[in-house]
Amino acid sequence: MKKTYTLIIAILFSIATIAQTPKADRLFEHWDFFNAAKLYETEATKHPSPDVYFKLGECYRLMNWYKEAKKAYDKVNETGVYSNPEFYLNYGQILKNNGNYDEAKVAFDTYSRLKPSDPRGKFFSESIDIVTEDHHWDEPVSITNVAKLNSKNADLSPVLYKDGVVFSTNRNTPGHNKIYGWTGANFLDLYYAKKDTNNINFEEMAPLDGKNINQKYHDALASFSKNQDTIYLTRVEKYLKGEDKELLEIERNKIFMSTMKDGKWTKEIPFFLNSDLYSVANPLLSADGKRLYFVSDMLGGYGKTDIYYCPREGNKWGNPINMGSNINTFNTEKYPNMDADGNFYFASDGYQGFGGLDICVALNKNDTLQKAIPMKYPFNSFTNDFGIIFLEDGKSGYFTSNRYEGGKGDDDIYYFDLKRDPVSKDLIVPIYTIGYRPKSIEPEVKFWINSPANIMAGRRVSETFPLRNYVFFDLGSTEIPDRYVLLKKDQVKDFKEDNLKQYELMVRAERAKQQLVVYYNILNILCDRMAKHPETTVKLDGSSELGPEDGKAMAESVKKYMVGVFGIDAKRIGIEGSFKPKIPSEKPGGILELTFLREGDRRVSIESSSPALLVEFESGPDTPFKPIEISTVQEAPVDSYVTFNVEGGDKAFVSWTMEIRDDAGGVQYFGPYSREKVSIPGKNILGSRPQGDYKVTMVGQTRNGTTVRREETIHMTLWTQSLLVDGLRFSVIFEFDDSRSINIYKKFLTDYVTPRIPEGAKVIIHGHTDIIGEEGHNQKLSQARANDVTKILQDALVRAGKNDVDIEVTAFGEDENVSPFENKFPEERFYNRTVIIDVIPR
């Protein structure tokens, strides 16, 4: 687990009390999150509920245990819409802290819908787009974990002192064994480490000298005067008792000052703003000693904590001055620092940054600080990053982070040095912020076109079409949707599976694709088969997000149709209800595109162990139905596609488009695209023209805003040969986000498909996905699916002695221009999760 060590600065809030957890609730309200979490964990095991998991997640969130918080919040999210909208704001932050940016955006958008008057949801949702886009311009800046300083505990906020550094740590210090209830770890102490051979090697690490420095509780976040004879530090003491403790609830952060005299630190002097009503912490003494910066939650600020400064007035400090809206936000600002040029650095979770606390900088222009901007990766990550300081060269220094990548303990100290990195010599830290753009260099991309010499207008195909044994129901309804073909009793006698095409007109025109007409007759096909084979039985398993009873009602609708219209004996039909189908699309903890996934899980699954109903070579209740043979016409066969290749385009371009100009002056526009390869049916380009010469201009938009153009020419001819029944088509269906061929299809491919492939044939294998998920992921997923099927077929062909079969493999991802079906309904999306095998005899 990773956690950032946060000194208590008031975050006054409450959570609802429930009867089962009064002790845990009291601990929570008194900031003892570590022990409260233990009790909530026990309660969650015995009596799990959304409220208990929400409280547990809140404890973990406040302790900065991001992974544990996500697991608890996931449990809340799985139960449906939670009653407290604040959950979605906190859930979004935790998802962001775990690097789950897409899911975080969904959570923030949900919060905005539930609380439209609160701008924070939109603010943080927009931050996802900002940082995702900004990663495109990352420079190769490297950081190094300073392992000599770091332990398995929290080590943070180094400052330069003598010939080494002073830093804060909660490692086990002899004589300092008290436990901090917020985190369950020790309190913080100040340590000194002497630098050894270089900036990442240290020796002689020990508590900072002097009994006046490290006391019983927190002593941390030091700042020294230029000549290092004065120290300011943050301290928490425990002395509140009785009514004061009951009223004030908790001891506040306070600042103390000590001076060096005769080699020893003198008794500390309290800062004049110390109070039991608010905290003052994180002192920073300016290099000239004229200002003392600090963090406070005193009344009158912009947010939870603000950064202030007091000007030096003779021998005392003047009244506090808020740093203003160029620094402070509605949220938390802390860990101030300045570089030699007067640029002001601090950490904040109130800017549109990467997640948690982000290191921000306000540039100093003519002694005026500009609006602060978060720094870029790797100074900032999706966890907490803070406490940046600089060495004399201004290009190297240290900062603290609790990131998982490269971490050793909780908070770790990291070293950076721009001089050693392969970056521009002009790059300096204060300009490396969100919005930074490197100097424009045209990327190296190659553009070429693969086009068949003759563009085939169409091909007649004998297709073995798989039948998905699911009936999908609309959200909120237990009636069979009207897009399914439902017969009347007097039509049953005329229905024959072998003569299915005569019933195409029963489906509305917009769904006239022949293959879906077949699928929408799934119940009629099932009943026809059961009538022919009276020994067969089925089980209808209705799955509903509303629960088993709703699922049963869906299953009853199907049973009612089978019994009432086709006269199937009711005893041959069993029904069940469940929350989820056996192979669900919605996964635990997922929140991405939930509507699509839940539509896919709201279905009646038809199960049977009767061989007469099922695909050959397999048996069992999970086996798909026997496919159906149909004859169809491919209007644009895959081998008639023109493929446009932009090698390196996925990395070089935000997007690219094409202008295709014919020899008569007509122009067609295609795109935008983000992948390297795009295939377009040649007939779509030719239109009604029998042939033509075309100039193709690829226009790419680079990540720094420049435009790159490449040109190629092609000649295309439409092949008008009469259509022949010369093709075969087979399909393999995959489950959601699965790249492995379903086990039962291995036998189908080896024992059914392979024998039907003639010697010398051409086999075109093309993988597809639905539109759920990120485009790049779906492209890789379709490739993996196609490769999986190809490997099985290749092995089977070799064993069959068919060594002269030419196989082409193409992955189309979610490209809707070439997807087998649309993506409006769940059944269309299920059929789009496929690999199609086209066999073309020669």
C-alpha positions in Angstrom: 0.0 0.0 0.0 1.2 3.6 -0.7 0.3 6.5 1.4 1.3 10.2 1.7 2.0 11.4 5.1 -0.3 14.3 5.7 -0.1 16.4 8.8 -3.6 17.2 10.1 -5.0 20.4 8.7 -8.7 20.6 9.3 -10.8 18.7 6.8 -14.1 18.9 8.6 -16.7 16.5 7.2 -18.9 13.7 8.5 -20.3 10.5 7.3 -23.7 9.0 8.1 -23.9 6.8 11.2 -25.4 3.4 11.0 -26.4 1.3 13.9 -23.9 -1.5 13.3 -20.7 0.6 13.5 -21.0 3.1 16.3 -17.5 2.6 17.6 -16.0 2.8 14.2 -18.0 5.9 13.4 -16.6 7.6 16.6 -13.1 6.7 15.7 -13.7 8.1 12.2 -15.1 11.4 13.5 -12.0 11.7 15.8 -9.6 11.2 12.8 -8.5 7.7 13.9 -9.0 6.3 10.4 -6.6 3.4 10.8 -8.5 1.8 13.7 -11.8 2.8 12.2 -10.9 0.9 9.0 -10.2 -2.3 11.0 -13.7 -2.2 12.4 -15.3 -1.4 9.1 -13.4 -4.3 7.5 -14.8 -6.7 10.1 -18.3 -5.3 9.6 -18.0 -5.6 5.8 -17.1 -9.3 6.2 -20.0 -10.1 8.5 -22.7 -7.7 7.1 -21.6 -6.3 3.7 -23.5 -3.2 2.6 -22.9 -0.2 0.4 -22.8 2.1 3.5 -20.1 0.0 5.2 -18.0 -0.2 2.1 -18.4 3.6 1.6 -17.1 4.2 5.1 -14.2 1.8 4.6 -13.3 3.4 1.3 -13.4 6.8 3.0 -10.9 5.6 5.6 -8.6 4.3 3.0 -8.9 7.4 0.9 -8.0 9.7 3.8 -5.0 7.4 4.6 -4.1 7.6 0.9 -4.3 3.8 0.5 -5.4 4.1 -3.1 -5.7 0.5 -4.1 -7.6 -0.5 -1.0 -9.9 2.5 -1.4 -10.7 1.5 -5.0 -11.6 -2.0 -3.9 -14.0 -0.7 -1.3 -15.5 1.9 -3.6 -15.9 -0.7 -6.3 -18.2 -2.7 -4.0 -20.3 0.4 -3.5 -20.5 1.0 -7.3 -21.5 -2.6 -8.1 -24.8 -2.1 -6.1 -26.1 0.6 -8.4 -26.6 4.3 -7.9 -25.4 5.3 -4.4 -27.5 7.6 -2.3 -24.7 10.1 -1.5 -23.5 11.9 -4.6 -20.2 12.8 -2.9 -19.3 9.2 -3.3 -18.8 9.7 -7.1 -16.5 12.7 -6.6 -14.3 10.7 -4.2 -14.5 7.6 -6.3 -13.4 9.6 -9.3 -10.4 10.9 -7.4 -9.4 7.4 -6.3 -9.8 6.0 -9.7 -7.6 8.8 -11.0 -5.1 7.9 -8.2 -5.0 4.4 -9.6 -4.5 5.5 -13.1 -8.0 4.5 -14.3 -8.6 7.8 -16.1 -11.5 6.6 -18.3 -13.4 5.2 -15.3 -12.6 8.3 -13.3 -14.2 10.5 -16.0 -17.4 8.4 -15.9 -17.5 8.9 -12.1 -17.0 12.6 -12.3 -19.7 12.9 -15.0 -22.0 10.9 -12.8 -21.4 13.4 -9.9 -22.1 16.2 -12.3 -25.5 14.7 -13.3 -26.4 14.1 -9.6 -25.2 17.6 -8.5 -25.3 19.8 -11.5 -24.9 23.0 -9.4 -21.4 21.8 -8.2 -18.7 22.7 -10.7 -16.2 20.2 -9.3 -17.5 17.3 -11.3 -17.1 19.0 -14.6 -13.8 20.5 -13.5 -12.2 17.2 -12.7 -13.8 15.4 -15.7 -12.1 18.0 -18.0 -8.8 17.4 -16.2 -8.8 13.8 -17.6 -8.9 15.1 -21.2 -6.2 17.7 -20.4 -3.6 15.4 -18.9 -4.3 12.6 -21.4 -3.7 14.9 -24.3 -0.7 16.4 -22.5 1.1 13.1 -22.3 1.6 13.3 -26.0 4.3 15.9 -25.5 6.3 14.3 -22.7 10.0 14.8 -22.9 12.4 11.9 -21.9 12.9 13.4 -18.4 14.1 10.7 -16.0 13.9 10.4 -12.2 15.8 8.3 -9.7 14.6 6.9 -6.4 17.1 8.1 -3.8 17.2 4.6 -2.2 19.8 5.6 0.4 17.3 8.1 2.0 14.1 6.0 1.6 12.8 3.2 3.7 9.6 1.1 3.7 8.0 4.0 5.6 7.3 7.5 4.6 10.3 9.7 3.7 9.6 13.2 2.4 10.4 16.8 1.8 14.1 17.1 1.9 15.8 20.5 2.4 19.4 21.4 1.9 21.4 21.6 5.1 25.2 21.7 5.6 26.7 19.1 3.3 23.6 17.0 3.1 19.8 17.2 3.6 17.3 17.2 6.4 14.1 15.3 5.6 11.0 14.1 7.4 10.4 10.4 8.1 8.1 8.2 10.2 10.6 5.3 10.4 11.0 3.8 13.8 13.1 6.2 15.9 14.4 4.9 19.2 12.3 6.4 22.0 9.7 7.6 19.5 7.2 4.7 19.4 3.9 6.4 19.5 1.4 5.6 16.8 -0.5 8.2 14.7 -4.1 7.1 14.5 -4.7 8.7 11.1 -2.3 6.2 9.4 -1.4 3.6 11.9 2.3 4.4 11.6 4.8 6.3 13.7 4.8 10.1 14.0 7.2 12.1 11.9 10.7 13.1 12.9 13.4 15.2 11.3 16.5 13.3 10.1 19.8 14.5 8.7 21.8 12.6 6.0 25.2 13.6 4.8 25.8 13.5 1.1 28.4 10.9 0.0 29.9 10.6 -3.6 27.0 12.2 -5.5 23.5 13.5 -5.3 21.8 10.1 -4.7 24.3 8.6 -2.3 24.1 9.5 1.4 25.7 8.3 4.6 25.6 8.9 8.4 21.8 9.1 8.6 20.4 10.0 12.0 17.8 12.1 13.8 18.6 15.8 13.6 20.6 16.8 16.7 19.0 18.4 19.7 16.3 17.5 22.2 14.5 20.7 21.2 13.9 19.4 17.6 12.4 15.9 17.7 9.9 15.5 20.5 7.0 13.1 21.2 4.7 13.7 18.2 5.1 15.2 14.8 8.2 17.3 14.1 8.6 17.8 10.4 8.9 20.0 7.3 11.9 22.1 8.2 13.1 25.3 6.6 16.5 26.9 7.4 17.8 30.4 7.1 20.4 31.1 4.4 23.3 30.8 6.9 21.6 27.8 8.5 21.6 29.1 12.1 17.8 29.3 12.3 15.2 26.5 11.8 11.5 26.8 11.3 9.5 23.5 11.7 6.0 22.1 12.0 5.0 20.5 15.2 2.0 18.8 16.6 1.7 18.6 20.4 -1.0 16.8 22.5 -2.1 18.8 25.5 -5.8 19.4 25.0 -7.9 18.0 27.8 -11.5 17.9 29.1 -13.9 20.4 27.6 -11.2 21.9 25.3 -10.5 18.5 23.7 -14.3 17.8 23.4 -14.8 21.2 21.8 -11.7 21.5 19.6 -11.6 17.8 18.8 -7.9 17.7 17.7 -4.5 19.4 18.2 -3.5 21.7 15.4 -0.3 22.0 13.4 1.9 24.8 14.8 5.2 26.4 13.7 8.2 26.8 16.0 11.5 28.5 15.5 14.9 27.7 17.0 18.3 29.2 16.6 21.7 27.7 16.8 23.9 28.8 19.8 27.2 27.2 20.7 26.5 24.3 18.4 23.1 23.5 19.9 19.5 24.4 19.0 17.9 26.6 21.6 14.5 26.2 23.1 11.9 26.6 20.5 9.9 29.8 20.1 6.2 29.5 18.9 5.1 31.4 15.8 2.8 34.3 16.7 -0.1 32.9 14.6 -0.2 29.5 16.4 -3.7 28.7 17.4 -5.9 25.9 18.8 -8.6 27.0 16.3 -6.7 26.4 13.1 -3.4 25.1 11.8 -0.3 26.8 10.6 2.3 24.5 9.0 4.9 24.0 6.1 7.1 27.0 6.9 9.3 28.3 4.1 11.8 31.1 4.9 12.7 33.1 1.8 16.4 33.2 0.9 16.7 36.9 1.9 14.8 36.2 5.2 12.2 38.9 4.4 9.2 36.6 4.1 7.9 33.5 6.0 5.6 31.4 3.8 3.3 28.9 5.5 0.1 26.8 5.0 -3.1 27.4 7.0 -6.8 26.6 7.2 -7.6 29.8 9.0 -10.9 31.5 8.2 -11.0 33.7 5.1 -9.1 31.5 2.7 -10.0 30.3 -0.8 -10.3 26.6 0.0 -9.4 23.8 2.5 -5.9 25.1 3.0 -4.2 28.1 1.5 -0.6 29.4 1.3 0.1 32.7 3.1 3.2 34.7 3.9 4.1 37.2 6.6 6.5 40.0 5.7 9.4 40.8 8.0 8.8 44.1 9.9 11.9 44.9 11.9 12.4 42.1 14.4 8.9 40.6 14.1 6.6 39.2 11.5 3.8 41.3 10.0 0.2 40.2 9.5 -0.5 37.2 7.2 -1.1 37.9 3.5 -3.0 35.3 1.4 -1.0 34.4 -1.8 -4.2 35.0 -3.8 -6.1 33.2 -6.5 -3.0 32.7 -8.8 -1.9 30.2 -6.2 -4.8 29.1 -3.9 -7.9 27.2 -5.1 -11.1 25.7 -3.6 -9.0 22.7 -2.5 -5.7 22.1 -0.8 -2.4 24.0 -1.3 0.8 23.1 0.7 4.5 22.4 0.5 5.7 25.9 -0.8 9.2 26.5 -2.2 11.0 29.0 -4.5 13.8 28.7 -7.0 16.7 31.2 -7.5 14.6 33.1 -10.1 11.7 33.6 -7.8 9.4 31.1 -9.4 7.0 29.8 -6.8 6.4 26.0 -6.4 3.8 24.2 -4.3 1.6 21.2 -4.3 -2.2 21.3 -4.9 -5.2 19.1 -5.7 -7.2 22.0 -6.9 -5.8 22.3 -10.4 -6.6 20.2 -13.5 -3.6 17.9 -13.0 -2.7 14.2 -13.1 -4.2 13.1 -9.7 -3.8 13.7 -6.0 -1.4 16.4 -5.1 0.4 17.9 -8.1 3.5 20.0 -8.1 2.6 23.4 -9.5 4.6 26.4 -10.4 3.7 30.1 -10.7 6.3 31.8 -12.9 7.9 35.0 -11.7 7.5 37.8 -14.3 8.8 41.2 -13.3 8.3 40.3 -9.6 4.7 39.3 -10.2 3.6 35.6 -9.9 1.6 34.4 -12.8 -1.3 31.9 -12.6 0.1 28.6 -11.5 0.2 25.6 -13.8 0.8 21.9 -12.8 4.1 20.4 -13.9 4.3 17.6 -16.4 5.1 13.9 -16.0 7.3 12.6 -14.5 7.4 15.4 -11.9 3.7 14.6 -11.5 2.0 11.2 -11.5 -1.6 10.1 -10.8 -0.7 9.8 -7.1 0.7 12.5 -4.7 3.7 14.5 -5.8 5.1 17.4 -3.7 8.0 19.1 -2.0 10.2 20.0 -4.9 13.6 21.7 -4.2 16.5 22.6 -6.4 20.3 22.3 -6.3 22.5 25.2 -7.3 22.4 24.5 -11.0 18.6 24.9 -11.1 18.2 21.9 -13.4 18.5 19.2 -10.7 17.0 18.6 -7.3 14.6 16.5 -5.3 10.9 16.0 -4.9 8.6 13.5 -3.0 6.0 11.1 -4.4 4.0 8.1 -3.3 3.8 6.7 -6.8 3.8 3.0 -7.3 6.2 3.1 -10.2 9.8 2.9 -8.9 8.7 3.3 -5.2 10.4 1.7 -2.3 8.1 2.6 0.6 5.2 4.9 1.3 6.4 8.4 0.4 9.8 8.3 -1.4 12.3 11.0 -2.2 13.3 11.2 -5.9 16.2 12.9 -7.7 15.9 14.6 -11.1 18.6 16.1 -13.4 17.7 17.6 -16.7 21.4 17.8 -17.7 21.7 14.0 -17.9 18.5 13.5 -19.9 18.4 13.5 -23.7 16.3 16.6 -23.8 16.9 20.0 -25.4 19.6 22.0 -23.6 17.1 24.9 -23.4 14.6 22.9 -21.3 14.3 24.2 -17.8 12.1 23.0 -15.0 9.7 25.9 -14.6 8.6 25.7 -18.3 8.0 22.0 -18.2 4.3 22.3 -17.3 1.0 21.2 -18.7 0.7 22.9 -22.1 4.5 22.7 -22.8 5.2 21.9 -26.4 8.6 20.9 -27.8 10.1 22.6 -30.9 8.4 21.3 -34.0 10.2 18.5 -35.9 8.3 16.8 -38.7 7.8 13.2 -37.8 9.1 10.3 -40.0 6.0 8.6 -41.5 5.6 6.5 -44.6 2.4 6.4 -46.7 1.6 3.8 -49.2 -1.5 2.1 -50.7 -2.4 -1.5 -51.4 -5.1 -1.8 -54.0 -6.3 -4.8 -56.0 -6.0 -4.5 -59.7 -9.6 -5.3 -60.2 -12.3 -4.2 -57.6 -14.9 -7.0 -57.3 -18.4 -5.7 -57.2 -19.7 -8.7 -55.2 -19.5 -12.4 -54.5 -22.1 -15.0 -53.8 -21.3 -16.9 -50.7 -22.5 -20.0 -48.9 -22.3 -19.0 -45.2 -22.3 -21.1 -42.1 -23.9 -18.5 -39.7 -23.6 -19.1 -35.9 -26.7 -18.8 -33.8 -26.1 -17.0 -30.5 -28.4 -18.7 -28.0 -29.4 -15.4 -26.3 -32.6 -13.3 -26.5 -31.8 -9.8 -25.4 -34.4 -7.7 -23.5 -34.7 -3.9 -23.4 -33.8 -2.2 -20.2 -37.0 -1.9 -18.0 -39.0 -4.4 -20.0 -39.7 -8.2 -19.5 -41.4 -8.5 -22.9 -39.6 -10.0 -26.0 -38.6 -6.9 -28.1 -40.5 -6.4 -31.3 -37.3 -6.6 -33.4 -37.4 -10.4 -32.9 -39.6 -12.3 -35.4 -42.6 -13.6 -33.5 -45.1 -15.7 -35.4 -48.8 -16.2 -34.9 -50.2 -19.7 -34.5 -51.5 -19.9 -38.0 -48.0 -19.2 -39.4 -46.2 -21.9 -37.5 -47.2 -24.7 -40.0 -45.4 -22.8 -42.8 -42.2 -22.1 -40.9 -39.2 -24.3 -41.8 -35.7 -23.6 -40.8 -34.5 -24.7 -44.2 -36.7 -22.2 -46.0 -36.1 -19.3 -43.6 -35.6 -16.5 -46.2 -39.3 -16.3 -47.0 -39.8 -14.7 -43.6 -37.3 -11.8 -44.2 -40.1 -9.3 -44.7 -41.2 -9.8 -41.1 -38.3 -7.7 -40.0 -38.3 -3.9 -40.4 -36.3 -2.5 -43.4 -33.6 -0.9 -41.3 -32.5 -4.3 -40.0 -32.7 -6.1 -43.4 -29.3 -7.6 -43.2 -29.9 -11.3 -44.0 -27.8 -12.6 -41.2 -29.6 -10.7 -38.5 -32.9 -11.8 -40.0 -31.7 -15.3 -39.3 -30.8 -14.5 -35.7 -34.1 -12.6 -35.1 -35.8 -16.0 -35.9 -33.9 -17.7 -33.0 -37.0 -18.6 -31.1 -38.7 -19.9 -34.2 -35.6 -22.0 -35.2 -35.4 -23.4 -31.6 -39.1 -24.3 -31.6 -38.9 -25.9 -35.1 -36.0 -28.0 -34.0 -37.7 -29.0 -30.7 -40.8 -30.0 -32.6 -38.8 -32.2 -34.9 -36.9 -33.8 -31.9 -39.5 -34.3 -29.1 -36.8 -35.7 -26.8 -35.0 -32.4 -26.6 -35.3 -30.0 -23.5 -34.0 -26.5 -22.8 -33.5 -24.3 -19.8 -34.2 -20.6 -20.0 -31.9 -18.5 -17.7 -33.1 -14.9 -17.4 -30.4 -12.5 -16.1 -31.4 -9.0 -14.9 -29.7 -6.2 -13.1 -32.9 -5.9 -11.1 -32.5 -9.4 -9.7 -33.6 -13.0 -10.2 -37.3 -12.4 -10.1 -37.1 -9.9 -13.0 -34.9 -12.4 -14.8 -37.5 -15.1 -14.3 -40.2 -12.8 -15.7 -38.1 -12.4 -18.9 -37.7 -16.2 -19.1 -41.4 -16.7 -18.6 -42.1 -14.4 -21.6 -39.9 -16.7 -23.8 -41.6 -19.8 -22.4 -45.0 -18.4 -22.9 -44.2 -17.8 -26.6 -42.8 -21.3 -27.1 -45.7 -23.0 -25.4 -48.5 -20.7 -26.6 -47.5 -20.4 -30.3 -45.5 -23.5 -31.1 -47.2 -25.8 -28.6 -44.0 -27.0 -27.0 -44.7 -29.0 -23.9 -44.1 -26.8 -20.9 -42.4 -29.7 -19.0 -39.6 -29.6 -21.6 -38.8 -26.0 -20.6 -37.1 -25.1 -17.4 -36.6 -21.5 -16.2 -34.2 -19.7 -13.8 -33.5 -16.2 -12.8 -30.2 -14.5 -11.8 -28.5 -11.2 -11.5 -25.8 -12.0 -14.0 -25.5 -14.5 -16.9 -22.8 -17.2 -16.7 -20.5 -15.3 -19.0 -21.2 -11.6 -18.1 -20.0 -8.6 -20.0 -20.0 -6.3 -17.0 -17.0 -7.1 -14.8 -16.6 -6.5 -11.1 -15.5 -2.9 -10.4 -16.0 -1.7 -14.0 -17.8 1.5 -14.7 -16.8 2.2 -18.3 -19.8 2.2 -20.7 -22.0 0.5 -18.2 -25.2 1.0 -20.2 -23.9 -1.0 -23.2 -22.6 -3.7 -20.9 -25.7 -4.0 -18.9 -27.8 -4.2 -22.1 -25.7 -7.2 -23.1 -26.2 -8.9 -19.7 -30.0 -8.4 -19.7 -30.9 -11.5 -21.6 -32.4 -14.9 -21.6 -29.7 -17.6 -22.2 -31.1 -20.7 -23.8 -29.2 -23.8 -22.5 -29.6 -27.4 -23.6 -27.8 -30.7 -23.4 -29.7 -32.2 -26.4 -27.3 -32.9 -29.3 -30.0 -32.3 -31.9 -30.1 -28.6 -31.0 -26.3 -28.0 -30.7 -23.2 -27.4 -32.8 -21.5 -30.5 -33.9 -18.5 -32.1 -32.0 -19.6 -30.7 -28.6 -22.1 -31.2 -25.9 -23.1 -29.7 -22.6 -25.4 -26.9 -21.4 -23.0 -24.1 -22.5 -22.6 -25.3 -26.1 -23.9 -22.9 -28.8 -26.8 -23.8 -31.1 -26.1 -25.6 -34.4 -25.4 -22.9 -37.0 -27.6 -22.4 -40.0 -26.6 -22.5 -43.7 -27.6 -19.5 -45.8 -26.7 -18.1 -49.2 -25.8 -14.5 -49.3 -24.2 -11.9 -51.5 -21.1 -10.0 -50.3 -21.5 -6.5 -51.8 -17.9 -5.6 -51.0 -15.8 -8.7 -50.4 -12.8 -8.2 -48.1 -10.4 -8.8 -51.0 -11.8 -5.8 -52.8 -10.8 -3.4 -50.1 -8.1 -0.7 -50.7 -5.7 -0.5 -47.8 -4.1 2.8 -46.9 -1.0 2.5 -44.7 0.5 5.3 -42.6 3.5 3.8 -40.9 4.3 5.6 -37.7 1.1 7.6 -37.9 -0.4 6.2 -34.6 2.5 7.8 -32.7 3.2 10.9 -34.8 -0.4 12.1 -35.4 -3.3 13.0 -33.3 -5.3 12.1 -36.3 -5.1 11.9 -40.1 -7.5 12.2 -43.0 -7.5 11.5 -46.7 -8.5 13.6 -49.7 -9.1 11.3 -52.7 -9.3 13.3 -56.0 -10.4 11.5 -59.2 -9.3 12.4 -62.8 -12.6 14.3 -63.3 -11.9 16.7 -60.5 -14.2 15.1 -57.9 -13.0 14.9 -54.3 -13.9 12.5 -51.5 -12.9 12.9 -47.9 -12.3 10.1 -45.5 -11.3 10.1 -41.8 -10.3 11.2 -39.3 -8.3 8.1 -38.3 -5.8 7.4 -35.5 -4.5 3.9 -36.4 -1.8 3.1 -38.9 -3.9 1.1 -41.4 -7.3 1.8 -42.8 -9.2 -0.4 -45.3 -12.1 1.0 -47.5 -14.1 -1.0 -50.0 -12.9 -0.1 -53.4 -16.5 0.1 -54.7 -17.1 2.9 -52.2 -14.4 4.9 -53.9 -15.3 4.1 -57.5 -19.0 4.5 -57.0 -20.7 4.1 -60.4 -17.4 4.6 -62.4 -16.1 1.5 -64.1 -12.5 2.7 -63.6 -10.4 5.7 -62.7 -7.1 7.3 -61.7 -6.9 8.8 -58.2 -4.6 11.1 -56.4 -4.7 10.4 -52.6 -3.4 13.0 -50.2 -2.9 11.9 -46.6 -3.1 14.9 -44.2 -1.8 14.3 -40.7 -2.1 16.6 -37.7 0.9 16.2 -35.4 0.8 16.4 -31.7 2.4 19.9 -31.7 -0.1 21.3 -34.1 1.7 21.1 -37.4 0.3 19.5 -40.6 2.1 16.8 -42.6 1.1 15.8 -46.1 1.9 12.7 -48.2 0.7 11.9 -51.7 0.2 8.7 -53.7 -1.6 7.7 -56.9 -3.7 4.6 -57.7 -5.6 3.2 -60.7 -8.7 1.1 -60.0 -11.0 -1.0 -62.3 -14.4 -2.4 -61.3 -14.6 -6.1 -62.1 -18.1 -6.8 -63.6 -17.9 -10.5 -63.9 -21.1 -12.3 -63.2 -21.6 -13.4 -59.6 -20.9 -17.1 -58.9 -21.5 -19.3 -55.9 -17.8 -19.6 -55.3 -17.2 -18.5 -51.7 -17.6 -20.0 -48.3 -17.9 -18.0 -45.0 -17.5 -19.1 -41.4 -17.6 -17.1 -38.2 -16.1 -17.5 -34.7 -17.9 -15.5 -31.9 -16.0 -14.2 -28.9 -17.2 -13.0 -25.5 -16.7 -9.4 -24.4 -13.0 -8.3 -24.2 -11.8 -11.9 -24.8 -9.1 -12.6 -27.3 -9.1 -16.4 -26.9 -11.1 -18.5 -29.3 -13.9 -20.2 -27.4 -12.7 -23.7 -26.7 -15.6 -25.3 -28.6 -14.6 -23.6 -31.8 -11.3 -25.4 -31.9 -13.1 -28.6 -33.0 -15.4 -26.6 -35.2 -12.4 -25.1 -37.0 -10.4 -28.3 -37.3 -13.1 -30.8 -37.9 -15.7 -28.7 -39.8 -14.1 -25.7 -41.5 -10.7 -27.2 -42.5 -12.2 -30.1 -44.6 -14.2 -27.5 -46.6 -11.2 -25.5 -47.6 -10.1 -26.6 -51.1 -6.5 -27.1 -51.9 -4.9 -23.9 -53.4 -7.7 -21.8 -51.9 -7.3 -18.3 -50.6 -8.5 -17.8 -47.0 -9.1 -14.2 -45.7 -9.4 -14.0 -42.0 -10.6 -10.7 -40.5 -11.1 -9.8 -36.9 -13.6 -7.3 -35.5 -14.8 -5.9 -32.2 -17.8 -3.9 -31.0 -17.4 -0.2 -30.1 -17.2 -0.7 -26.3 -13.8 0.3 -25.0 -10.8 2.4 -26.3 -10.2 2.3 -30.0 -6.5 1.3 -29.7 -7.3 -1.6 -27.3 -10.0 -2.9 -29.7 -7.6 -2.8 -32.6 -5.2 -5.0 -30.7 -8.0 -7.2 -29.5 -9.3 -7.9 -33.0 -5.7 -8.7 -34.1 -5.3 -11.2 -31.2 -8.6 -12.8 -32.1 -7.7 -13.1 -35.7 -4.3 -14.5 -34.8 -5.9 -17.1 -32.5 -8.2 -18.4 -35.2 -5.4 -18.3 -37.8 -3.1 -20.5 -35.6 -5.8 -23.1 -35.2 -6.5 -23.2 -38.9 -2.9 -23.3 -39.9 -2.1 -26.3 -37.7 -5.2 -28.1 -39.0 -4.3 -27.4 -42.6 -0.8 -28.8 -42.1 -2.2 -32.0 -40.6 -4.6 -32.3 -43.5 -1.7 -32.0 -46.0 -3.1 -28.7 -47.5 0.1 -26.8 -47.7 -0.8 -24.6 -50.7 -3.6 -22.5 -49.0 -2.8 -18.8 -49.0 -4.0 -17.1 -45.7 -4.4 -13.3 -45.3 -5.0 -11.8 -41.9 -6.5 -8.4 -41.2 -7.6 -6.7 -38.0 -10.3 -4.0 -38.3 -10.9 -3.3 -34.7 -14.1 -1.4 -34.1 -14.1 0.3 -37.5 -17.8 0.7 -38.2 -17.2 1.2 -41.9 -16.4 -2.5 -42.3 -17.9 -4.0 -39.2 -20.3 -6.9 -39.9 -23.2 -5.2 -38.2 -24.2 -1.9 -36.6 -23.7 -1.3 -32.8 -27.1 -0.1 -31.8 -28.5 -3.2 -30.2 -26.6 -5.7 -27.9 -27.1 -8.6 -30.3 -25.3 -6.5 -33.0 -22.4 -5.8 -30.7 -22.3 -9.5 -29.7 -22.1 -10.5 -33.4 -19.4 -7.8 -34.0 -17.1 -9.6 -31.5 -16.0 -12.0 -34.2 -13.5 -13.4 -36.6 -14.8 -14.0 -40.1 -13.2 -16.6 -42.3 -13.8 -16.1 -46.1 -12.7 -19.1 -48.3 -12.2 -18.3 -52.0 -11.5 -21.3 -54.3 -9.2 -20.8 -57.2 
